[in-house]
Amino acid sequence: MPTARAAGRTAGAAGKAALRLGAVALAGVLLAACGGSPDGASDSAGGEVTLTVDLFGSFGYQEAGLYAEYEKLHPGVTIKQTDTEDEADYWKSLQTRLAGGGGLADVQAVEVGRIASVAQQQADRFEDLRKHGADKLKSQFPEAKWAAATGKNGEVLGLGTDVGPEAMCYRSDLLAAAGLPTDREELARKWSTWDGYLDLGRQYKAKAPAKSAWLDSVGSLYSVMIGQQKERYYDASGKLIWDTNPALKTAWDTSVTAAHDGLSAKLDQWSPQWNQAFTAGSFATLPCPAWMLGYIKGQAGDAGKGKWDIAKLPGGAGNWGGSYLTVPRAAKHKKEAYELIAWLTAPAQQARLFQKQGSFPSATAAIAQIAGATDPYFSGAPIGSIFGDAAKAAPVQVLGVHDQNVAQQITNALGEVERKGTDPEAAWANARKGVENTIG
C-alpha cells in the first residue's frame, strides 16, 4: 500500500463527483453542527491565524469545500494544507519531525494502522485533546474508534475521520461481455464465499474481453480478506501472531490461488499503470472499502459512469482503513487546531464528505444521516445501506503497533508470487525476513 487505507487516499481529485443522497436530507445539517462545534478559531491574542494541515493522499476536505466553509465561519483563520501521496513516505517523514520536534503542522493525520503506535508509544509527542474539551465528544463515536486513539493514561490523542467498511465494486459491462450475471443481488449470492468468488473468476477468464482480468491484484484481495478478521497481526494481549494466525494464512492461500489461476491483472496498486487500468477496463472486479469510490471516479472519469456497480462482499463484513486527525505537542496553534479537527470530524462534516467522495463516517450520527444514500455513478447502488450494513457487522479489529509494517511485507511478498512467479514458500520466507528487519 500501503495496505489499509493509506495509499488509497492518493486519489487527489477523486472525490469531485458528487453522490446523490437518496431519502436522506442533509439540508441544514451543516449549520446545526456548527452550533455544537467549538467556537472561535482565532489565537489567544485575537489576531490572524494560519493553521497548517499535513495529510497523506486526499482526505477530501478541500474538494468538499470544508476548509472554505470553516474559514467563512471563522474570520481571521486561514487553512493551508500539505499532502504526501504515499502514506509510508508520510509516516517516515512524520517520525523524523516528531523526533526532532520541528517542522510539524498544527494538524497531522494518522492512518488507523499507525494509531496504536501513537497511543502506545508516542503519547508524549501529541497533544492530549482532553485539555481542549475532547472528552465531551466521546459519545459521537463508536467505542472502538475512540478507544484506538486513547493513550495508556486516558489521553485523547486523535479524533476519528472515517472507517472503511468493505464491498465489491465491479464493471457490469465487462461481466455481461463474459456472459456472467450483472445484478448485484445475484452476484452477492453467487460469491457469498471467497471460493465462489474465485469460481466466478475462472468463468470470467474463460470468456473475458481481451486484456481484461478478474481482479486488479492479489494484494487487494488479501487486504480485503484480512479486513474481515478481528485478530490479524496481533492478538488482544499485544502479541505478534501474524505468522501463526490461521485466518491470515487463509487470506494468503486464497490470494496465492488467485495468482496461480491467472485471475489477476498483476497490477501494483496505486501505481500509474493501475490508475490507467481504470479507463482501459483491465479488471472486472475490485475489492473496495467505501473510500475507494471516490478513487474509482477520479480514475475512471465520466466514461465510467453507469458501468460500475457495487455488491456485498464475499465472506462477510469487514473493514479496511480509516484515519485520525491529531495535534502534535509542538504545534504552533494547538487550541485552534483542536477546534478545526473537532469541526471537521463532526457528524455533519463527515456526512458531507460521504456525499462528495464516499468516505464512510465514523461519527455515529452521520451514519444514520446517510443511510438512504445511492450513487448514480455506480448504477444507483444503495451505498448507504451496503456500506452501512457492513460497518455494523464488521469485527472490532485488534490494532497493533506495527500493523502497517507487517501488512506491507505480506503484500510485497504476494506481489512476488503474482508478478515474478516466486514460489509461495520462498515469498512467505521473504515476508518473514522483511518483518524481522522492519520491526525487529
Secondary structure as a PSIPRED ss2 file (coil, helix, strand):
# PSIPRED VFORMAT (PSIPRED V4.0)

   1 M C   1.000  0.000  0.000
   2 P C   1.000  0.000  0.000
   3 T C   1.000  0.000  0.000
   4 A C   1.000  0.000  0.000
   5 R C   1.000  0.000  0.000
   6 A H   0.000  1.000  0.000
   7 A H   0.000  1.000  0.000
   8 G H   0.000  1.000  0.000
   9 R H   0.000  1.000  0.000
  10 T H   0.000  1.000  0.000
  11 A H   0.000  1.000  0.000
  12 G C   1.000  0.000  0.000
  13 A C   1.000  0.000  0.000
  14 A H   0.000  1.000  0.000
  15 G H   0.000  1.000  0.000
  16 K H   0.000  1.000  0.000
  17 A C   1.000  0.000  0.000
  18 A C   1.000  0.000  0.000
  19 L C   1.000  0.000  0.000
  20 R E   0.000  0.000  1.000
  21 L C   1.000  0.000  0.000
  22 G C   1.000  0.000  0.000
  23 A C   1.000  0.000  0.000
  24 V C   1.000  0.000  0.000
  25 A C   1.000  0.000  0.000
  26 L C   1.000  0.000  0.000
  27 A C   1.000  0.000  0.000
  28 G C   1.000  0.000  0.000
  29 V H   0.000  1.000  0.000
  30 L H   0.000  1.000  0.000
  31 L H   0.000  1.000  0.000
  32 A H   0.000  1.000  0.000
  33 A H   0.000  1.000  0.000
  34 C H   0.000  1.000  0.000
  35 G H   0.000  1.000  0.000
  36 G H   0.000  1.000  0.000
  37 S C   1.000  0.000  0.000
  38 P C   1.000  0.000  0.000
  39 D C   1.000  0.000  0.000
  40 G C   1.000  0.000  0.000
  41 A C   1.000  0.000  0.000
  42 S C   1.000  0.000  0.000
  43 D C   1.000  0.000  0.000
  44 S C   1.000  0.000  0.000
  45 A C   1.000  0.000  0.000
  46 G C   1.000  0.000  0.000
  47 G C   1.000  0.000  0.000
  48 E C   1.000  0.000  0.000
  49 V E   0.000  0.000  1.000
  50 T E   0.000  0.000  1.000
  51 L E   0.000  0.000  1.000
  52 T E   0.000  0.000  1.000
  53 V E   0.000  0.000  1.000
  54 D E   0.000  0.000  1.000
  55 L E   0.000  0.000  1.000
  56 F E   0.000  0.000  1.000
  57 G C   1.000  0.000  0.000
  58 S C   1.000  0.000  0.000
  59 F C   1.000  0.000  0.000
  60 G C   1.000  0.000  0.000
  61 Y C   1.000  0.000  0.000
  62 Q C   1.000  0.000  0.000
  63 E C   1.000  0.000  0.000
  64 A C   1.000  0.000  0.000
  65 G C   1.000  0.000  0.000
  66 L H   0.000  1.000  0.000
  67 Y H   0.000  1.000  0.000
  68 A H   0.000  1.000  0.000
  69 E H   0.000  1.000  0.000
  70 Y H   0.000  1.000  0.000
  71 E H   0.000  1.000  0.000
  72 K H   0.000  1.000  0.000
  73 L H   0.000  1.000  0.000
  74 H C   1.000  0.000  0.000
  75 P C   1.000  0.000  0.000
  76 G C   1.000  0.000  0.000
  77 V E   0.000  0.000  1.000
  78 T E   0.000  0.000  1.000
  79 I E   0.000  0.000  1.000
  80 K E   0.000  0.000  1.000
  81 Q E   0.000  0.000  1.000
  82 T E   0.000  0.000  1.000
  83 D E   0.000  0.000  1.000
  84 T E   0.000  0.000  1.000
  85 E C   1.000  0.000  0.000
  86 D C   1.000  0.000  0.000
  87 E H   0.000  1.000  0.000
  88 A H   0.000  1.000  0.000
  89 D H   0.000  1.000  0.000
  90 Y H   0.000  1.000  0.000
  91 W H   0.000  1.000  0.000
  92 K H   0.000  1.000  0.000
  93 S H   0.000  1.000  0.000
  94 L H   0.000  1.000  0.000
  95 Q H   0.000  1.000  0.000
  96 T H   0.000  1.000  0.000
  97 R H   0.000  1.000  0.000
  98 L H   0.000  1.000  0.000
  99 A H   0.000  1.000  0.000
 100 G H   0.000  1.000  0.000
 101 G C   1.000  0.000  0.000
 102 G C   1.000  0.000  0.000
 103 G C   1.000  0.000  0.000
 104 L C   1.000  0.000  0.000
 105 A C   1.000  0.000  0.000
 106 D C   1.000  0.000  0.000
 107 V E   0.000  0.000  1.000
 108 Q E   0.000  0.000  1.000
 109 A E   0.000  0.000  1.000
 110 V E   0.000  0.000  1.000
 111 E E   0.000  0.000  1.000
 112 V H   0.000  1.000  0.000
 113 G H   0.000  1.000  0.000
 114 R H   0.000  1.000  0.000
 115 I H   0.000  1.000  0.000
 116 A H   0.000  1.000  0.000
 117 S H   0.000  1.000  0.000
 118 V H   0.000  1.000  0.000
 119 A H   0.000  1.000  0.000
 120 Q H   0.000  1.000  0.000
 121 Q H   0.000  1.000  0.000
 122 Q C   1.000  0.000  0.000
 123 A H   0.000  1.000  0.000
 124 D H   0.000  1.000  0.000
 125 R H   0.000  1.000  0.000
 126 F E   0.000  0.000  1.000
 127 E C   1.000  0.000  0.000
 128 D C   1.000  0.000  0.000
 129 L H   0.000  1.000  0.000
 130 R H   0.000  1.000  0.000
 131 K H   0.000  1.000  0.000
 132 H H   0.000  1.000  0.000
 133 G C   1.000  0.000  0.000
 134 A H   0.000  1.000  0.000
 135 D H   0.000  1.000  0.000
 136 K H   0.000  1.000  0.000
 137 L H   0.000  1.000  0.000
 138 K H   0.000  1.000  0.000
 139 S H   0.000  1.000  0.000
 140 Q H   0.000  1.000  0.000
 141 F C   1.000  0.000  0.000
 142 P C   1.000  0.000  0.000
 143 E H   0.000  1.000  0.000
 144 A H   0.000  1.000  0.000
 145 K H   0.000  1.000  0.000
 146 W H   0.000  1.000  0.000
 147 A H   0.000  1.000  0.000
 148 A H   0.000  1.000  0.000
 149 A C   1.000  0.000  0.000
 150 T E   0.000  0.000  1.000
 151 G C   1.000  0.000  0.000
 152 K C   1.000  0.000  0.000
 153 N C   1.000  0.000  0.000
 154 G C   1.000  0.000  0.000
 155 E C   1.000  0.000  0.000
 156 V E   0.000  0.000  1.000
 157 L C   1.000  0.000  0.000
 158 G C   1.000  0.000  0.000
 159 L E   0.000  0.000  1.000
 160 G E   0.000  0.000  1.000
 161 T E   0.000  0.000  1.000
 162 D E   0.000  0.000  1.000
 163 V E   0.000  0.000  1.000
 164 G E   0.000  0.000  1.000
 165 P E   0.000  0.000  1.000
 166 E E   0.000  0.000  1.000
 167 A E   0.000  0.000  1.000
 168 M E   0.000  0.000  1.000
 169 C E   0.000  0.000  1.000
 170 Y E   0.000  0.000  1.000
 171 R E   0.000  0.000  1.000
 172 S H   0.000  1.000  0.000
 173 D H   0.000  1.000  0.000
 174 L H   0.000  1.000  0.000
 175 L H   0.000  1.000  0.000
 176 A H   0.000  1.000  0.000
 177 A H   0.000  1.000  0.000
 178 A C   1.000  0.000  0.000
 179 G C   1.000  0.000  0.000
 180 L C   1.000  0.000  0.000
 181 P C   1.000  0.000  0.000
 182 T C   1.000  0.000  0.000
 183 D C   1.000  0.000  0.000
 184 R H   0.000  1.000  0.000
 185 E H   0.000  1.000  0.000
 186 E H   0.000  1.000  0.000
 187 L H   0.000  1.000  0.000
 188 A H   0.000  1.000  0.000
 189 R H   0.000  1.000  0.000
 190 K H   0.000  1.000  0.000
 191 W C   1.000  0.000  0.000
 192 S C   1.000  0.000  0.000
 193 T C   1.000  0.000  0.000
 194 W H   0.000  1.000  0.000
 195 D H   0.000  1.000  0.000
 196 G H   0.000  1.000  0.000
 197 Y H   0.000  1.000  0.000
 198 L H   0.000  1.000  0.000
 199 D H   0.000  1.000  0.000
 200 L H   0.000  1.000  0.000
 201 G H   0.000  1.000  0.000
 202 R H   0.000  1.000  0.000
 203 Q H   0.000  1.000  0.000
 204 Y H   0.000  1.000  0.000
 205 K H   0.000  1.000  0.000
 206 A H   0.000  1.000  0.000
 207 K H   0.000  1.000  0.000
 208 A C   1.000  0.000  0.000
 209 P C   1.000  0.000  0.000
 210 A C   1.000  0.000  0.000
 211 K C   1.000  0.000  0.000
 212 S C   1.000  0.000  0.000
 213 A E   0.000  0.000  1.000
 214 W E   0.000  0.000  1.000
 215 L E   0.000  0.000  1.000
 216 D C   1.000  0.000  0.000
 217 S C   1.000  0.000  0.000
 218 V H   0.000  1.000  0.000
 219 G H   0.000  1.000  0.000
 220 S H   0.000  1.000  0.000
 221 L H   0.000  1.000  0.000
 222 Y H   0.000  1.000  0.000
 223 S H   0.000  1.000  0.000
 224 V H   0.000  1.000  0.000
 225 M H   0.000  1.000  0.000
 226 I H   0.000  1.000  0.000
 227 G C   1.000  0.000  0.000
 228 Q C   1.000  0.000  0.000
 229 Q C   1.000  0.000  0.000
 230 K C   1.000  0.000  0.000
 231 E C   1.000  0.000  0.000
 232 R C   1.000  0.000  0.000
 233 Y C   1.000  0.000  0.000
 234 Y E   0.000  0.000  1.000
 235 D C   1.000  0.000  0.000
 236 A C   1.000  0.000  0.000
 237 S C   1.000  0.000  0.000
 238 G C   1.000  0.000  0.000
 239 K C   1.000  0.000  0.000
 240 L E   0.000  0.000  1.000
 241 I C   1.000  0.000  0.000
 242 W C   1.000  0.000  0.000
 243 D C   1.000  0.000  0.000
 244 T C   1.000  0.000  0.000
 245 N C   1.000  0.000  0.000
 246 P H   0.000  1.000  0.000
 247 A H   0.000  1.000  0.000
 248 L H   0.000  1.000  0.000
 249 K H   0.000  1.000  0.000
 250 T H   0.000  1.000  0.000
 251 A H   0.000  1.000  0.000
 252 W H   0.000  1.000  0.000
 253 D H   0.000  1.000  0.000
 254 T H   0.000  1.000  0.000
 255 S H   0.000  1.000  0.000
 256 V H   0.000  1.000  0.000
 257 T H   0.000  1.000  0.000
 258 A H   0.000  1.000  0.000
 259 A H   0.000  1.000  0.000
 260 H H   0.000  1.000  0.000
 261 D C   1.000  0.000  0.000
 262 G C   1.000  0.000  0.000
 263 L C   1.000  0.000  0.000
 264 S E   0.000  0.000  1.000
 265 A C   1.000  0.000  0.000
 266 K C   1.000  0.000  0.000
 267 L C   1.000  0.000  0.000
 268 D C   1.000  0.000  0.000
 269 Q C   1.000  0.000  0.000
 270 W C   1.000  0.000  0.000
 271 S C   1.000  0.000  0.000
 272 P H   0.000  1.000  0.000
 273 Q H   0.000  1.000  0.000
 274 W H   0.000  1.000  0.000
 275 N H   0.000  1.000  0.000
 276 Q H   0.000  1.000  0.000
 277 A H   0.000  1.000  0.000
 278 F H   0.000  1.000  0.000
 279 T H   0.000  1.000  0.000
 280 A H   0.000  1.000  0.000
 281 G C   1.000  0.000  0.000
 282 S C   1.000  0.000  0.000
 283 F E   0.000  0.000  1.000
 284 A E   0.000  0.000  1.000
 285 T E   0.000  0.000  1.000
 286 L E   0.000  0.000  1.000
 287 P E   0.000  0.000  1.000
 288 C E   0.000  0.000  1.000
 289 P E   0.000  0.000  1.000
 290 A C   1.000  0.000  0.000
 291 W C   1.000  0.000  0.000
 292 M H   0.000  1.000  0.000
 293 L H   0.000  1.000  0.000
 294 G H   0.000  1.000  0.000
 295 Y H   0.000  1.000  0.000
 296 I H   0.000  1.000  0.000
 297 K H   0.000  1.000  0.000
 298 G H   0.000  1.000  0.000
 299 Q H   0.000  1.000  0.000
 300 A H   0.000  1.000  0.000
 301 G C   1.000  0.000  0.000
 302 D H   0.000  1.000  0.000
 303 A H   0.000  1.000  0.000
 304 G H   0.000  1.000  0.000
 305 K C   1.000  0.000  0.000
 306 G C   1.000  0.000  0.000
 307 K C   1.000  0.000  0.000
 308 W E   0.000  0.000  1.000
 309 D E   0.000  0.000  1.000
 310 I E   0.000  0.000  1.000
 311 A E   0.000  0.000  1.000
 312 K C   1.000  0.000  0.000
 313 L C   1.000  0.000  0.000
 314 P C   1.000  0.000  0.000
 315 G C   1.000  0.000  0.000
 316 G C   1.000  0.000  0.000
 317 A C   1.000  0.000  0.000
 318 G C   1.000  0.000  0.000
 319 N E   0.000  0.000  1.000
 320 W E   0.000  0.000  1.000
 321 G E   0.000  0.000  1.000
 322 G E   0.000  0.000  1.000
 323 S E   0.000  0.000  1.000
 324 Y E   0.000  0.000  1.000
 325 L E   0.000  0.000  1.000
 326 T E   0.000  0.000  1.000
 327 V C   1.000  0.000  0.000
 328 P E   0.000  0.000  1.000
 329 R C   1.000  0.000  0.000
 330 A C   1.000  0.000  0.000
 331 A C   1.000  0.000  0.000
 332 K C   1.000  0.000  0.000
 333 H C   1.000  0.000  0.000
 334 K H   0.000  1.000  0.000
 335 K H   0.000  1.000  0.000
 336 E H   0.000  1.000  0.000
 337 A H   0.000  1.000  0.000
 338 Y H   0.000  1.000  0.000
 339 E H   0.000  1.000  0.000
 340 L H   0.000  1.000  0.000
 341 I H   0.000  1.000  0.000
 342 A H   0.000  1.000  0.000
 343 W H   0.000  1.000  0.000
 344 L H   0.000  1.000  0.000
 345 T C   1.000  0.000  0.000
 346 A C   1.000  0.000  0.000
 347 P H   0.000  1.000  0.000
 348 A H   0.000  1.000  0.000
 349 Q H   0.000  1.000  0.000
 350 Q H   0.000  1.000  0.000
 351 A H   0.000  1.000  0.000
 352 R H   0.000  1.000  0.000
 353 L H   0.000  1.000  0.000
 354 F H   0.000  1.000  0.000
 355 Q H   0.000  1.000  0.000
 356 K H   0.000  1.000  0.000
 357 Q H   0.000  1.000  0.000
 358 G C   1.000  0.000  0.000
 359 S C   1.000  0.000  0.000
 360 F E   0.000  0.000  1.000
 361 P E   0.000  0.000  1.000
 362 S C   1.000  0.000  0.000
 363 A C   1.000  0.000  0.000
 364 T H   0.000  1.000  0.000
 365 A H   0.000  1.000  0.000
 366 A H   0.000  1.000  0.000
 367 I H   0.000  1.000  0.000
 368 A H   0.000  1.000  0.000
 369 Q H   0.000  1.000  0.000
 370 I C   1.000  0.000  0.000
 371 A C   1.000  0.000  0.000
 372 G C   1.000  0.000  0.000
 373 A C   1.000  0.000  0.000
 374 T E   0.000  0.000  1.000
 375 D E   0.000  0.000  1.000
 376 P H   0.000  1.000  0.000
 377 Y H   0.000  1.000  0.000
 378 F H   0.000  1.000  0.000
 379 S C   1.000  0.000  0.000
 380 G C   1.000  0.000  0.000
 381 A E   0.000  0.000  1.000
 382 P C   1.000  0.000  0.000
 383 I H   0.000  1.000  0.000
 384 G H   0.000  1.000  0.000
 385 S H   0.000  1.000  0.000
 386 I H   0.000  1.000  0.000
 387 F H   0.000  1.000  0.000
 388 G H   0.000  1.000  0.000
 389 D H   0.000  1.000  0.000
 390 A H   0.000  1.000  0.000
 391 A H   0.000  1.000  0.000
 392 K H   0.000  1.000  0.000
 393 A H   0.000  1.000  0.000
 394 A C   1.000  0.000  0.000
 395 P C   1.000  0.000  0.000
 396 V C   1.000  0.000  0.000
 397 Q C   1.000  0.000  0.000
 398 V C   1.000  0.000  0.000
 399 L C   1.000  0.000  0.000
 400 G C   1.000  0.000  0.000
 401 V C   1.000  0.000  0.000
 402 H C   1.000  0.000  0.000
 403 D H   0.000  1.000  0.000
 404 Q H   0.000  1.000  0.000
 405 N H   0.000  1.000  0.000
 406 V H   0.000  1.000  0.000
 407 A H   0.000  1.000  0.000
 408 Q H   0.000  1.000  0.000
 409 Q H   0.000  1.000  0.000
 410 I H   0.000  1.000  0.000
 411 T H   0.000  1.000  0.000
 412 N H   0.000  1.000  0.000
 413 A H   0.000  1.000  0.000
 414 L H   0.000  1.000  0.000
 415 G H   0.000  1.000  0.000
 416 E H   0.000  1.000  0.000
 417 V H   0.000  1.000  0.000
 418 E H   0.000  1.000  0.000
 419 R H   0.000  1.000  0.000
 420 K H   0.000  1.000  0.000
 421 G C   1.000  0.000  0.000
 422 T C   1.000  0.000  0.000
 423 D C   1.000  0.000  0.000
 424 P H   0.000  1.000  0.000
 425 E H   0.000  1.000  0.000
 426 A H   0.000  1.000  0.000
 427 A H   0.000  1.000  0.000
 428 W H   0.000  1.000  0.000
 429 A H   0.000  1.000  0.000
 430 N H   0.000  1.000  0.000
 431 A H   0.000  1.000  0.000
 432 R H   0.000  1.000  0.000
 433 K H   0.000  1.000  0.000
 434 G H   0.000  1.000  0.000
 435 V H   0.000  1.000  0.000
 436 E H   0.000  1.000  0.000
 437 N H   0.000  1.000  0.000
 438 T H   0.000  1.000  0.000
 439 I H   0.000  1.000  0.000
 440 G C   1.000  0.000  0.000
